[in-house]
Structure formats: C-alpha cells, structure tokens
Amino acid sequence: MAVITRWPQDQLCLSYREREEAVRAVEQAFATTLESLKVDIGLVDMFEAIYVPLGAWLACRKKRQQGPLVVGINGAQGAGKSTLFNLLEVILTEGFGLRVVGFSIDDLYKTYDERVELSETVHPLLRTRGVPGTHDVSLGIEILNSLANSGEDQVTKIPVFDKSTDDRCQVAVWQEWVGPADIIVLEGWCVGADPQSPQALVEPINELEREMDPSGAWRDYVNAQLAGPYQELFSMIQVLVMLKVPSMDAVFEWRSLQEQKLAERVKYFYDTQQPTEHLRIMNEEQIQRFIQHYERLTRHMLEEMPERADVTLCLNDNHKIAEIIINQPLDNCG
C-alpha cells in the first residue's frame, strides 16, 4: 500500500504535533487489526499522508461553525465509501475527540413492497434499488434534522437496509444514536449529485435503457426525483468529499469484488448450517446488468462533480488514491 500522493501542504490543518498525536491514537485503535494481518501494509503511512490530514481538515472546518458539520461522501459502487467513513470515524473520534455519526443513503431505500408498487405504477425498472426515486428522501431529511438538533438524551433511530434480502430491516434492529454529534456523515453512490439537462436524457446510453426504457420515461422520472426532493436532502450537506473512480470498467470490477464478499458470507452460513435461501448472489452477467441502472448518473457525476466537490480523492486502477483535489481550501488552517 505505497503512498502515491499526499495531502496538499498548504491545507495541513492544525499543528504538526496535533496530527502526530492523532496518528498515534488511530494506530493504537487499529493495533489489533494490524496485528491480525501479520504484515506491514503501510496503513500507518496512509494515515500520515492522507487520512489523518483529511480528518484534521474536517475537524478544522467544524471548528469554524456552530452546530454539527454535515459531510457527504460520494463514490461509485465499490469505490470504498464505507471504508473511508469507517477510517474517518476512528480518526475523528480517537484522534480529535469528536462525536461522529454516519449512515448510508442505501439505508434509506424504500422497502421491497414499496418499490414493487413503484414498478407497477410508474416504471418496471423502479423495482431495482439504487437510482433516485427508490429512496425514502423524507426519512433522510428527518434523520439529518434530528441529528443536527438533538438534545443530550434524544434518540435518533437510523434505518438499516439488508442488501442480501433486498429489503429494509425491522425497526427493532435499526441503529440508535443518543444526543448531539459534532460531525454527521451521509455516504452513497449518488450523494450530492446534480440532475442532467433534458437534452442529455434523450438518447439511451446502454443496453438496459435501449431495451427497457426506449421512451425515456424511467430516466425522466429518475432525473425529476433528483432535481426535486433529492436536492433538498443534498442541500443539507456542508462538505462534499468525492471518491472518483477511474472508469466504468473499474466500477464493474470493484462491484464484482463486493459480490464475492457476499458469496463468502453465504458460504459461512452454509458451513454453519444456517439458512441461505434469503441471500441473493449475482453472477457477472447480472452484475453488468445491475450496474447499467447506475451508469448514466455515474458517468454524469464523473464529468461534473470533481469541479465542485470540496475534496476529490482520485483513485487509480489499483484502487489507490493517486491525486487529491481541494476546490474549497481553508484559509489559515494551521
């Protein structure tokens, strides 16, 4: 895990000592994991070069305002959004003493039954989760408002979506966050996306659109949802971080790796003689078809979002951060 790039020197917020102390605290927090790997993967170097400086930058940004800082993490399937959030959660908590809560836009998916109804009343493709129009946006706004204005003993319940069953979990197993937070993170593949122009929707861009949406009704509906209720949700984001994938080919490859991990989970259940009928595993052809649902908006975001995201972490084909772009630099961030 060699370090290819480093956080820009003029945006190294807080003091050198504060960052070094944060690195040590984070290294200690990950000590058990590093020991279990029994190999030097250079993770500490990555902490020092990129992740702790990003955490310090966010901590400095938080200091400049009242109330919690709402951070959005955008990235295509397999880009590493959840991993980035997990790292930042530990860095900001252990390294900088901040209270951090986060959730995925995936956990806002409408229930399977709700998407079936959409598929029957609006368009058949809306049965497949993922695109704008298949999330409970009002629930997301409600959660962010609750977290942003929480009292000391207030409980905010955050939904959990089980992708293996393609449905939302029962309320009894939802996450619970008690009290206020310093930083709130919303991560997801379309987080922060802007709608396309009407002209861009005219021509289908892949086999799925040509076969299943020749009239453009599905993509018009998705774009209208993105232009409407989703913008209200995304307007609550104060800092947008983008994990920019190198290509759509990488999206397919990395999404396939995610499916392999799900298959390993199925094998675990099988080996332990637990039922596996509820787990749905896709083969490569199904993954390719699945990704075509997201291809249009993914390509659109890759073109326009790097110019307006506050921070863009550019990934290469080996899934390493090769370039860091900061469009909204902080003044006097030392």
Residue pairs with C-beta under 8 A, 6 or more apart in sequence:
1 41
1 42
1 43
1 45
1 46
1 320
2 42
2 45
2 320
3 42
3 45
3 46
3 49
3 50
4 316
4 320
4 321
4 322
5 49
5 50
5 321
5 322
5 323
5 324
6 49
6 50
6 53
6 324
7 49
7 50
7 53
7 54
7 57
7 324
8 324
8 326
8 329
10 329
11 53
11 57
11 326
11 329
11 330
11 333
12 19
12 53
12 56
12 333
12 334
13 53
13 56
13 57
13 59
13 60
13 330
13 333
13 334
14 56
14 59
14 60
14 333
14 334
15 334
18 56
18 96
19 48
19 52
19 53
19 56
21 95
22 52
22 55
22 56
22 91
22 94
22 95
22 96
23 44
23 47
23 48
23 52
23 95
25 94
25 95
26 47
26 51
26 52
26 90
26 91
26 94
26 95
27 34
27 44
27 47
28 94
29 90
29 94
30 43
30 90
34 41
34 43
47 91
50 313
50 321
50 324
51 87
51 88
51 91
52 91
52 95
54 88
54 91
54 241
54 311
55 88
55 91
55 92
55 95
55 96
56 96
57 311
57 330
57 333
58 69
58 71
58 88
58 92
58 183
58 239
59 92
59 96
59 98
60 330
60 333
61 69
61 238
61 239
61 330
62 68
62 69
62 98
62 182
62 183
64 330
65 238
67 148
68 147
68 148
68 180
68 181
68 182
68 183
68 184
69 182
69 183
69 184
69 238
69 239
70 144
70 148
70 183
70 184
70 185
70 186
70 236
70 237
70 238
70 239
71 183
71 184
71 185
71 186
71 237
71 238
71 239
71 240
71 241
72 185
72 186
72 187
72 191
72 192
72 234
72 237
72 239
72 240
72 241
73 81
73 84
73 85
73 185
73 186
73 187
73 188
73 191
73 241
73 242
73 243
74 81
74 187
74 188
74 189
74 190
74 191
74 192
74 193
74 240
74 241
74 242
74 243
74 301
74 305
74 309
75 81
75 84
75 187
75 189
75 242
75 243
75 244
75 245
76 189
76 243
76 245
76 251
76 294
76 298
76 301
76 302
77 189
77 251
77 254
77 255
77 258
77 291
77 294
78 245
78 250
78 251
78 253
78 254
78 255
78 256
78 257
78 258
79 189
79 243
79 244
79 245
79 251
79 254
79 315
80 243
80 315
80 319
81 104
81 187
81 188
81 189
81 243
82 104
82 187
84 187
84 241
84 243
84 313
85 102
85 185
85 187
88 100
88 185
89 100
89 102
89 185
92 98
92 100
92 182
92 183
93 99
93 100
98 182
98 183
99 179
99 180
99 181
99 182
99 183
100 181
100 182
100 183
100 184
100 185
101 147
101 156
101 158
101 177
101 181
101 183
101 184
101 185
102 184
102 185
102 186
102 187
103 143
103 158
103 159
103 175
103 185
103 186
103 187
104 161
104 186
104 187
104 188
105 135
105 140
105 186
105 187
105 188
105 189
105 190
105 191
106 129
106 161
106 163
106 188
107 158
107 159
107 160
107 161
107 168
108 135
108 136
108 137
108 139
108 140
108 159
108 161
109 115
109 129
109 134
109 135
109 136
109 161
109 168
110 118
110 129
110 134
110 135
110 136
110 168
111 167
111 168
112 166
112 167
112 168
115 126
115 127
115 128
115 129
115 134
116 127
118 126
118 127
118 133
118 134
119 125
119 126
119 127
122 133
122 217
122 221
123 213
123 217
123 218
123 221
124 212
125 131
125 208
125 212
125 213
125 218
125 293
126 133
126 134
126 218
126 221
128 134
128 290
128 293
129 166
130 189
130 293
130 294
131 190
131 222
131 293
131 294
131 297
132 190
132 193
132 222
132 223
132 225
132 226
132 230
132 297
133 221
133 222
133 225
135 230
137 225
137 229
137 230
137 232
137 233
138 229
139 159
140 186
140 233
141 232
141 233
141 236
143 156
143 158
144 184
144 186
144 233
144 236
146 154
146 156
147 156
147 177
147 180
147 181
147 184
148 184
148 236
150 156
150 177
150 179
150 180
150 181
151 179
151 180
152 179
152 180
153 178
153 179
154 178
154 179
155 176
155 177
155 178
156 176
156 177
156 178
157 171
157 174
157 175
157 176
158 174
158 175
158 176
158 177
159 168
159 169
159 171
159 174
159 175
160 168
160 169
160 173
160 174
160 175
161 167
161 168
161 169
162 168
162 169
163 262
164 262
164 265
164 278
164 279
164 280
165 278
165 279
165 280
166 280
186 237
189 294
189 298
190 226
190 230
190 294
190 297
190 301
191 234
191 237
191 240
192 234
192 237
192 240
192 242
192 305
192 309
193 226
193 230
193 234
193 297
193 300
193 301
193 305
194 226
194 300
194 304
194 305
195 223
195 224
195 226
195 227
195 231
196 223
196 296
196 297
196 300
200 300
201 216
201 219
201 220
201 223
202 216
204 210
204 213
204 214
204 216
205 295
205 296
205 299
206 292
206 295
206 296
207 292
208 289
208 292
208 293
208 295
209 218
209 219
209 292
209 296
212 218
213 219
219 296
222 297
226 297
239 310
239 311
239 328
240 305
240 308
240 309
240 310
240 311
241 309
241 310
241 311
241 312
241 313
242 301
242 305
242 306
242 309
242 311
242 312
242 313
243 313
243 315
244 302
244 305
244 306
244 312
244 313
244 314
244 315
245 251
245 254
245 302
245 315
246 314
246 315
246 316
246 317
247 317
248 291
248 295
248 298
248 299
250 315
250 317
250 319
251 291
251 294
251 298
252 287
252 288
252 291
254 319
255 287
255 290
255 291
256 284
256 287
259 281
259 282
259 287
262 279
262 281
263 281
265 279
266 276
266 279
266 281
269 275
269 276
269 279
270 276
282 290
305 312
306 312
306 314
306 325
307 327
308 327
309 325
309 327
310 326
310 327
310 328
311 324
311 325
311 326
311 327
311 328
312 324
312 325
312 326
312 327
313 321
313 323
313 324
314 321
314 322
314 323
314 324
314 325
315 321
315 322
316 322
